[in-house]
Amino acid sequence: MDNNNVNEYHIQDQKHHINTELIGIIKYRQAKKWLISIAVVALFSVILALMIYFMSSGVDVMTGWKEILLLMLGGFVGSFAKVIDFWFNNAEDDVKLLEHADD
């Protein structure tokens, strides 16, 4: 009987350790999500601000560079849309981790 209590204590202790590890993983991923999101938004803002600055100052951008800037802006619009989609629609991985913590 006492051996049964000891085994159950060890099982509960292992579950607690696994749950704390899963919480650590979620916190790590959340911190990285913030960094990536900030980087994408900052790059998008810088490109957009530079384009507005050059247009307002009347600098004539060569045709080749204008196309490259527009391609970069289009690429970052796609990345920006992914960031927005991620923050408002994609929390499935964290939910899966939390579901496994209940096991």
Order of alpha helices (4+ residues) and beta strands (2+ residues): alpha-alpha-alpha
